[in-house]
Amino acid sequence: MIQTQSSASFRGLFEGYDLGGFYDEMFARGDEPRRHYARLKQTLGAMTSTEFRARCELADLTLVNQGITFTVYGDAQGVEKPFPVDLVPRVVPAEEWRHLDRGLKQRVRALNLFLYDIYHEGKILADGKVPRDLIVNAPNYRRAFVGANVPDDIYVHICGTDLIRDEDGTYRVLEDNCRTPSGVSYMLENRLILMRVFPSLFRENFVRPVDGYAGALLQNLRDLRPVGRDDPTVVLLTPGVYNSAYFEHAFLAQQMGIQLVEGRDLFVDNNLVFMKTTHGPQRVDVIYRRVDDDFLDPLAFRADSSLGVAGLVNAYRSGNVALANAIGTGVADDKSIYPYVPTMIRYYLGEEPILEQVPTYVGWKPDELAYILEHIDELVIKATNESGGYGMLIGPQATKEEREEFAEKVKANPRGYIGQPLISLSRSPCFFSDGFEGRHVDLRPYILVGKEEITIVPGGLTRVALRKGSYVVNSSQGGGSKDTWVLGAEC
């Protein structure tokens, strides 16, 4: 429920803490913490600002020394920036996590069945449950892969689904990231940083570990190996050092013990993929690709791409190399497809959706387009194939001129935009100078779909809008992150 209690009863570092009328992750009402935050609040409340700042300085030094950075495209001040980390963890009790775990697994099963269907028989389209034109005209729908098979019929091997909590504390899916979801390295590093600067917190709280992620991912990738390749070579394909997530690519490759390669390090011969090494060519069996479809193969997609490998698509279609995620998964990322995920769950699984979504108006429907334009001052307008906080207008916080300019973009390309009500995202305490202030957060758990099972590491990347009043949590837009704790059942 919305919280409106006064901040007068807060003490210590929490003095002046204002719930602000939002659902607060830590506090139920007044200065009373939620049960699963009680130990943490007691420890933090007993600290002085000098003590907490010292921990922050140690964390910053760790970030700099380990090169934990990201890139802001177009930033004239420089390429690499340290990734901001707030040291107050977000805590998720066991019963809440069980609910999220069930809902996320249900969702990714339906998305994989949907992708298999639209690239094969297209039953959901023939039955009119999802409009055919919406799919076949989607920018990331790959007509050339209709009828093509992928290992174990799995298209999305790694999924990052963004969750928010509304004013009532209800978890809602905001979007699915099915192409090349990023951020998992920060989830892992945040845990290591917090264990270093606040070891006592882990003695006082039973926090489930997240360090099994790399091992689970590697096993899933190895299971994709072509027939007859019992000891497969797995590589991670990166666009290179100027990509915003390059740190993550290097980190994950190191954690899995596989080679980090760029397109120029690979070549195709007779529909087999090889890696250039000092000992001669080495066959590659599985590619964890962090390069978008359009840049994977200049012979199949963009001819001007220097990031991919000529002939890779033919090798992939021949079954001689596996890709994770599969080519063509981007259609499931399309924000115009998002409103139909509950339909997919009912259609393929015969179940009711476990997780709720955000009400969404799609520009390609004339009546909903009219609603978007008439209520642009109340809605969040998003480009359907943008990410990172780009291509978005927050109507209630925009100027009249900004709204009018964005409305023209929507009119010019209705298919390319959706509108959603501005959800009052939940807030979590963050440290600023001398005390804690509430900031809006979301949560991105990472879902690994393997041959035998679906694995979700108990945690995820909590992203936080560090700018006061901002709803945009993306690092490229001034956001940071927190460690996410999932507590054991007895906590």
N, C-alpha and C positions, 0 to 999 in steps of 0.2 A: 504494500500500500504506500501511497505518497506520505512522506514524513515532513511535518512542519514544526517540530518541536524546537524550542529555543536552544541556543548553544551555550547558555549561561552556566550550565552545570559541568561543562568540560574543564579539565585541569591538565597541568603539565604541557607536554607537547601538543595535546589536543585542545588546549585553551583557545576559545574562539572558533572551534570547528563548527561549521554550519551545514546542517543536512540539506538545506536549500530547497526543500520540497521534493527531492528525488529519492528513489529507493537507494539506500546506502548498503553496500556490501558488508560493512563491519558493524554498523549500529542499527539496532531494532527501533529504539526510540530514546530520545535524550542522549545521555552518555552510557546507556546500557548496551553492551556489545551482544551480538548474536552468540549463541552458545559455542559455536565452532570457532569463534574469534576470541573467546574469553582469555585464554592463556597468552595469546599474542598481544592483545590489548594491554594486559597487565604488565608484560615485559616492556613494551614500547612506552607505556605511560610513565614508567619509572625512570626513563632516560632523560638526560638534559639535551638541549640543542647542540651543545659542544660535543657531547658523546656521539650523537647521531651523525653530525657533520663529519666527524672523524671516520666513521664507517663509510660515509658517502665518498670521502676522499680516497679511501682504500679501494673502493669499488671503481672509481674513475681511473685510478692508476692501473688497475687490472685491465680495464677496457682498453686503455691506450697501449699497454705493453703487449696485449694479445691481439691487437689490431682488429677489435670487434667494431666494425664500421659498416656504413651503408652509403650509397651514393644518392644525392639529390640532383636529378637531371636539370641542367640549365642554371645551376647555382654558380654565380660568378665568383664566390668566395673560395671555391676549391671543390675537389671531387669527393674526398673521403671525409666522413663525419663519424665520430664515436656514437654508438647507438645509446640513447639515453635510457637508463635503467633506474626505476624507483625501487627503493629497498623495502617497502611495505608489501609483503606478499598478498596475493588474492587467495582466499581460502574457500574451498568447495567441500562441503561435507559428503560423506560416503553415499547417503541416500540420494542426494542431488546428482552425484556423478553416475550412479546406476541408471537414473532416468535419462541423462544425456547419452550415456554409452548405448543404451537400447535404441534411442531415437536416431543417433548418428549412423549406427550400423544399418538400421532399417532404411535410412535415406540413401546411403551409398549403394546398397543392394538394388534399390529401385533405379538409381541413376545408371548403374552398369547394365541392367536389363533394358532400360530405355535406349542406351547407346547401341547395344547389340541389335535391338529391334529395328531402329531407324536405318541401320546399315545393312539389314538383311530383309526380312519380310515386311517390315513397316506396318505391323498389325494395329498399333495404337493410332496410326495415321488413318488407316483404312476404316477403323471403327469411329473415327471422328472425335476421339478423346483429346487429341492435340491437333491443331490446324496444320495440314500438310505444308501450306505455303510458308508458314512461320518457320518450319524446319528447313526446307530445301532452299530457302532464300537467306538463311542465316549466314553471316560472313564466315563463320568457322565450321560450317557443314562441308564435308569433303566428299563430293559426288564420286570422285575417282576411287573411293574406298568402299562403295556399296558392293556387298558380296565378299569383301575381303575378310579373312578370319584372323583373329589375334589369339595368342596363347591363352587357353582356358577360358576364352570368351570374356576376359577381363579387360576393360578399357581404362578404368580409373584405378590405378594401383596406389596412388598417394593423393589424398584429398584433404584440403584444409577448409573446413566449413566454419563460417563466421557466425557467432552467436551473440545476441544482445539480451539484456534483461530490461523489461519495460517498467513503468511506474508501479506496477503491482508485484514486481519481482519475477514475472513469468519469463522463462527463457524462450526466445524466438530465433529462428534461423534468419539471418540477414542475406546471406548468399553462400553459394558453393564455389570453391576454387578447384576445378578439375583438370586444368591444363598443367601448369607448373607452379603449384602452391609454394610460397616462400615463408620464411620466418622460423622454421623449426630449429635452426642453429641458435637463435636467440633464446628460444625456450630452454634448450640444453645449457647454454652458457649462463643464463640467468640463475639457474639452479646452482651451478658451480660457484658463481660469484657470491650468492647468498650464503652458501655453506662455508665460504671462506671468511666473510665479514661478520656473519651472525651464527657461528656454530652452535651456540647455546639454544637457539630457536628450534633446532632439529632434535635436541635432546628433550625439549619440553613438549614437542608435538610429534605425533606419529604421521609423518608425511610419506606418501607412497612415492617410490623412485620413478624417474623418467629416463634413466640412462640405458634402458633396454631398446631405445628407439633404433639406433644405428644397426644393432645386431638383427632386429626383426626386419628392417628394411633390406639389409643385405641378403638375408635368407630368401625373402620374397623375390628379389631380383635374380638370384641364382636359380630359383625355381622356374624362371621364364626361359631358361636355356633351350636352344634348339635340340631336336632329337639327335642323340648320339654324342652330345657334348657334355660328358659327365663332370668335367672340371672346367666350368665356363669362365671366360674372362669377362669381367664386368667393368665398365668405365662410366665416369660421369662427364657428360658433354656440357661445357659451359660456353657462353658467348664470349667470355674473356674478362680481363681485369676491369674494364670500364662498365660492366654490367652492375646494376644497383645491388645485386645479391651475390657478388663474386665471393665475398668473405664466406657466405654460407656454402657455396659450392666447394670451396677449398676445405672448409671445416668438415663437411659431410664426407668428402672423398677420403680425408685423413682418418676420420672416425671409422669408416668402413674398410679401410686398407685397400682402396682401389685407386686406379689412376684417374687424375683429373686431366681431361683433354679438351682441346679446341678443335674446330672443324679441320684445321690445317694439319692436325696430328693423325688424321684418319684418311683412308682412301678405300675405294671399292674396286675389286677385281673379280670378274666372273660372278657377280652377285654375292660376293663374300666381303665382309668389312674387315679391314686390317688397321692395326695401329703401328705407326713408325716407332721403332725402338733402336737403341744402339746395337742390338744384336740381330737386327733385321725385322721384317714384318711379323707381327703377332696377330693372330685372328681374334676378333672381338665378337662376343656372343650376345651380350646384353648391354644396352645403353640406357642409363638413367639420364634422360635428356632434360636440360634446363634451357632449351632453345625452343621458341614457339614454332608451330607448324610451318609458317610462311618462310622461315629462314633455314629449315632443316636440309633442304636439297634444292640447289639452284636449277636442277633439271626438271623438277616436278612442281616447284612453287615459284618463289621470286628469283628471277634469273640474276638479279644484282646482289644476291646474298653471298657474303664471304664468310658467314658464320657456320654454315652447314657442310655437308659432304655430298659431292656429286655422285649420284647413283644409289644413295642410301635408301630411297623409297623402294626401288626395285629389289634391293637386298631384303628389305623388310617384308615386302609382299611375297617374296619367295620363301619366307620362313627361315632365312639364314641368320637373321639377327632379330632380337626382340627390343622393343622400345617401351619405356615406362615414363610418362603415361603414353597410351596409344595415340596415334594420329587421329584427329577428328573429335577428340573429347571436348574441344572448345565450345561445341554447340550446347553442351550441358551447362556451360558457364554463362551463356547468354541470359542477361537479366530479363528478357522477354519470355524466356522459357521457365524461369523461376516460379511464376504463379501456378504452373502445371505440375510441379513436383508432387503435391498431395494427390493429384489425379493419377500420377505414375504409381505411387505407393498402393493406391486402391486397385489399380488395373493389374499390376504385375504380382503383387503380394497378397491381395485380398484382405488387406489390413487397413485400419484407420491410422493416419499419421500420429506418431507419438509426440513429435515436436511441432509447435505452432510456427507460422510464418508471419511476415508483416503484410498488411493489406497493400495491394499493388495495383496501379492503374497503368495500362499499356498504351503507348501512343498509336499503335497500329489499329486500334479499335476507335472508330470515329467518336462514339459517345464518351469514351474514356479520355480521348485526346481533348475533347471539349472541356471535360472536368479538370484535366491537368492545367489547361490554359486559364480557366476561370479561377482556379484556386492555387495558382503558382506561388502566391504569397504564404500559403499554408503548408506546402509540400516540399519534400526533398526530391529534386529531379536528377536522374542519373542517366548517363550514356550507357547503353546496354552492353558494350564491349570494352569499356574502360576499367581501370583498376587503380589502386594506389591513391584514391581520393581525387583523381583527375576526372574532368568531364562531369562535374557535379555542381548543382546549385542548391544551397539550403535556403529555401524561400523566405522563412521567417527572419533570417539573419542577413538577407541580401538587400541591397538598395533597390529603389524603383527602377533605376537605369539598368542595373544588373539583371533584374527580372525580365525587363522588356527585351534586352539583348538575348537572353537565354530562350525566351519564348520564340523568337525568330528562328533559332536553331532547331527547336522542337518542331515548328511548323514546316521547316524545310526537309526534315527527315523524321517523320513520326515513328517509323519502325525502330529508330535508333535510340528511343528514350522511354523511360518509365517514370512514374511518380509514386511516392510513398509518403504517408504522414510522418512528420517529425516525431520519432519516438523519444520519450524522455529516458535516455539511457541511464542505467544505474551508475552510481559513483562509488569510488573507493578512495581511502585516504592516501595522499602523496605528500612527500616532505618538500617543503620550500623554506629555505633560509632558517627560520626559527621555530617552525611547527608544521602541523599537518593541515592540509586543505583537501576538500573533495574534488575529484576529477572524474570525468566520464570514461568508462571502460567498455571493451568488448572482449570476446574470447574466441580464439581460433584453435580448437583441438585438431590433431593430425591423425587421419584414419589410414591405416595400411591394409590394403586388400590383397590377401595372399591366396594361394591355390587351395588351401585347406580352411583358412579362417580369416576373420577380420580382426585386426588388432588396433586398439586405441590406447596409446600411452596415457596413463592417468595424470592429466595436466593439460598443457596447451600453452599458447602464447596469449597472455593477457596484454592487450594493447591499451594505452592510456592517452587521452587527449590532454597534454600537459599545459596547453594554453587555456587560461581561465575562460570559461564559457563556451569553449569549442566542443563540437561533437565529432570532429574528425580525428581519428586515432592513428592514421597512417604516418609512418616515420617520415615520409616525404613531405608531410604537411605539418610537421612540428610535433608528432606524437612520440611516445616512448613505450616502455614495456615494464612488466612486473613478472616475478616468479609466480607460478600458479601451483598452489598446493591442493592436492586431493588427499583428504584424510582417510586413514584406515577406519574400518567399521566400528572399532571400539571407541573412537573419538567423538 
